[in-house]
Amino acid sequence: MTNDQVLMEIREANLQYLMLAQSLIRADREQALFRLGISDETASLLNLLTPAQVLKIASSNTLICRMRVDDDLVWALLTNHGKGTANDAVSRLHASILMAGRHQEAA
């Protein structure tokens, strides 16, 4: 993958993220805060962006969203390393609870 292709993919990811964020915020603000892991203030700013502003922000060469799963326990729960499929739902629920707790700490 060339550098130009990487930049194009980053810009596309930024645009998709911003459009998804605005859609979620407008549909169900509280759920959007949880699912996106953003503050109420950030949600307010995202909600007010015009299409031109969204395109301008999306054109950045840096990803504007970040990976929220940043510890080994959550990754292990999400990927079920060493566990059977019977525990899949429980593992995903546990991972969601851990991430929700982190969202509350950040807010």
Salt bridges, closest charged atoms under 4 A:
ASP40 OD1 - ARG29 NE 2.94
ASP71 OD2 - ARG102 NH2 2.26
ASP88 OD1 - ARG92 NE 3.33
